[in-house]
Structure formats: structure tokens, C-alpha cells
Amino acid sequence: MGTKNKQALMVYNAFSGKKGTHKDFPILLKKLSEMGYQLDIVQPTSVKSANHTIKKACKYKWDAIFIAGGDGTVNQTLQLIADEEYRPPIGVFPFGTSNEFAKYIGASSNTEALSIIERGQTKPIDIGKIGNRYFANIAAAGWLADITYKTSPALKSSFGELAYGLYFLKTFLLTKQSAAISIEISPDEVISDVALFLIMNGNSVGPFERLIKNSTDNDGSFHLLTIKKSNRLHLFFSLLAIMLNKAEHPSMIRYTKIKTGSFTFPESIALNLDGEQAFANNLDFTVIPQHLTVFS
């Protein structure tokens, strides 16, 4: 890459994902230094405690912000840079449990992430906004939507993504479906009686990947997947049949593309934004086209 002294910030979440992954961190720093990046490293207890440094990177137009962490660390960083006039290119090292955003931008491993960054090519991507909160990859609410942030960190550290599967089964079999959500896609189209919804930027979100056959790929639309309130065993076997490519969508599962929408919750339900629990000041959704630049 040649040029020296490119100024960059590294946001490092030392508590993300499986413990073994973190032995790679010193190697990443060495490789980035060899590429000419002069790094400021923040290892915050929460990304908000790195607020000042992240804002400084935007204000002074640093060359990159690197994130070594999971989807939650990406999301918390996004909250701090999305309103800034200049947003440095983002590089992601997948240190989390499922790393959906890293997969979406083609950085499924640290080796892939390094080669992408070394190539130096960037592209703009769409992000989503609900109320006053941003998300890069997924927003969800309703029954089963709390799995990523209610699964024990100790389980995630030991078992990785399998921990989500175990908690999913327990929640699916033992908890009641939440009160119904309704979604206004347009003035003349409302989807009602919804137990769970997912708004997705890419189509790789854990077990739901097979439910969506095509990717939006930054066309200004996100995927909306809704599951209506229904008999849980019927739903379980319907989902299983889809995962095994044995069936098409049953009527209880609906897929559409969405650019804007308004959500009505009958009770106080938390949002899941990129795997983190969040509360928004209202539930109007919009896509913000090409708002974030990523190494890809």
C-alpha cells in the first residue's frame, strides 16, 4: 500500500465472542502498522466511553475506524458516528459470536478482513434508522427477538453460536408469544397480528438465511420478514421444513422489501438492533442510503 502514517482508530472489545479469538489481536495490530496505519486504540468498558476519540476521528477526517468486536460493538460505534458530517471508512475484525455484519461485508475471518483493508477498496452501504437509533444489519422485536442479548455471555464465550441455538430452543418451547405488533408499510398496507419481525440489510441472519433468496445489495431497500401469531408446533415444523429446503413459505411467514415503515407495539417491547437491546424514541423506520463507508 505504500504511504505511511495513515491515522486510524481501533475500537477493541476484549470481552466479545469466544475467548480464543483474542490471541490474534496483537498480530492484527502488527499487520495494520505494516500497512502504514498509525493506531489509537480504545478498549472501552462500553463504546460510549470512547465517545470523545470516535468523534475526534470523524472531526479530523482520520483514514479509518477499525472495530475488533462483534455486532454489538459495531452498532454502538455506529450510534456515535452516524450523525457526523464525515464518517471514516469502517473495517471490521470478527471477534464476536455471530459476526453478521462482518459476514455481510465479506470479512468472515481476520485474514479476510486484513486482505480487504490492505486492498484499500471501500464502498458505501445503506443503514437503517428506527426513531433515533441506527442499525447496520438487523432490527427485530417481538417473540424470540431477545435471544442475542439474553443468552449468557459465559455460554457465548464457551459455545459461540451454538449458545444462541440452545437459548432459541428454550425460548421457543417455554415462552408465550408476545402481544401482537402491527406494521404500516404504506397508507394502504398494514401487516397485523405479528408475533416477530426482522428488518434485515443482508440476508444472512442465523437460521433465517434460507427464508430470503435474494440480497438487496444496497438498493435502498431492506428485507422485512414477519411471522404471524400461530401455533408454535406448526410454526416450528414450518421453519424446519424451510431450513431443510422441503417447503416454501407458509402463510404465517411473510417476506417483502421495505424502505420506510411504522411499527405499533401494544406494550413496551424492546428492540433488538444488531444483537443489542435498544429503546427508540418512536418506531418509524427508514433506510438511509449509502450512509456508511466500509472496506469491502
ABEGO torsion letter per residue (X at the ends): XGBBGBBBBBBBBAABEBAAAAAAAAAAAAAAAAAGBBBBBBBBABAAAAAAAAAAAAAAGBABBBBBEBAAAAAAAAAAAAABABBBBBBBBBABAAGAAAAAAGBABAAAAAAAAAAGBBBBBBBBBBEABBBAABBBBEBGAAAAAABBAAAAAAAEAAAAAAAAAAAAAABBBBBBBBBBABAABBBBGBABBBBBABABBEAAAAABABBAGGAGBBBBBBBBBBBAAAAAAAAAAAAAGABBBBAABBBBBBABBBBBBABBBBBBBGGBBBBBABABBBBBBGABBBBX
